[in-house]
């Protein structure tokens, strides 16, 4: 089970940081579209708690504190932590208690 947890967190981190790198290097003309896709992909992979991190990132972008690339870079670890807590701590405890 430990391998699943590590693989899940690694996939989230690679998706988030890889999206920022891809936006900067691979697709410089459509960087904003690639970053938006990365943000939505992170939110879906960590659904439903991932939308909390997405909302925090969108507020920071709206207020002009960070750019979209910085928001993804800052929110990716938060997505990984929330996804881990949700899938490997909260849900198993919830279903174990229900029996």
N, C-alpha and C positions, 0 to 999 in steps of 0.2 A: 504493500500500500504506500510505502514511503516513496517509491519510484514514481507513482502516479502524482503525488503531491509535488514533487520536484519538477516533473515534466510539465505540470499545469502552470506552475509559477514561471518556469523558464519560457513556456510558450507565450504567456502574457507579456513578459519582459521583452522577448524578441519581437513580438508583434508591435508593441509600443515604440521601442527604440528603433526597430527596423523601419517602421513607417516614417519616422522623422528623417532617418538617413536616406531612405528612398526618395522622400520629397525633396531633399536637398541635392542629391547626386543624380538619381536616375531620371526624374521627371521635373526639371527646374521650371518648365513652362506652366505646368499644372500642379504646382506644389500645394496650393491651398486645397485642391480637390483630393489629393492623396492624403493630406493631413486630416481632412474631414472624414474620409473613409476609414482611416486608422482610428480615429476617435470613436466612430460608430462601431467598428469591429471590437474594440476594447469594451465598449458598453454592452455589446451582445454577449461576448465571452464571459463576462462577469455579471450577467443579468440576475437579479434585479438590483443588487447593491451597487453594481457598476454605474448605474445612472446617478447615484449620489456623487461619485467622483466626477462624472461628466458634468453635472450641474455646477459643482465647484469650479471646474475648469472654464465652463462657459461664463460664469460670473466674473472670473478673473480677466477673461478676454474682453467682455463687455465693458468692464470698468477701465480698461486700458492699462492694466497692471502688467500683463504679459502678452506676448504674441502667441498665435496658435501653436507654433513649434515649441515654444517654451512651456505652454500649458500641457501639451502631450508629454513632454519630457518630465514635467513635475508630477503629472497625474498618473503616469504609468506605474510607479511603485504603489501608489494608493489603490489602483485597480487590482494589482497583484495581491495586496494584503486583504482587501475586501473580498475578492474572489476566493482566496484561500480560507478565510474565516467562514464564508458562507457555505462553500461546498464541502469542506473537510472538518469543520468544527460545529457550526450551528445546526445544519440539517441532520447530520448523524445523531447529534445529541437530542434533537427534537423527535426524531423517529424512534430512537432507543427508549426515550421516556414514555412514548405513547403505548408501548406494549404492556 
